[in-house]
Amino acid sequence: MSWKRVSMQPLKRKRRRGKQQVKEVARERIDILVANTLKEKDENLAGRKAQLAKKMAMRFRLRLPYDVRQLYCKKCKAFIVPGTTARVRVGRAKTRAVRITCLRCGHIYRKILAAAE
């Protein structure tokens, strides 16, 4: 009985394509969860959805988009909904900046805006 060498190349390609599809589905679900979280009126449910979105991103090794990453507090890791769980203020000094205050832990973020000429 002789053993034939079987090439694993086609199998690997198929598996890679499957991983890409899984990541794409996960990315879509994360987008849906974040969109629903921003609309949610119940704060506990919104927090749970936000945790689930972040957990899915970590599980599938996906990087959250910048605008979504900015919605998580860097100190208490809570989801920040502007106007509900965060206070947003625009500074009036020479250097224009936006101040975002997390209402759960009190952490303040300052984002400097580009100077308008």
Summary of the structure (lengths in Angstrom):
residues: 117
radius of gyration: 21.3
end to end distance: 81.6
largest distance: 84.1
contacts: 269
relative contact order: 0.10
helix: 44%
strand: 16%
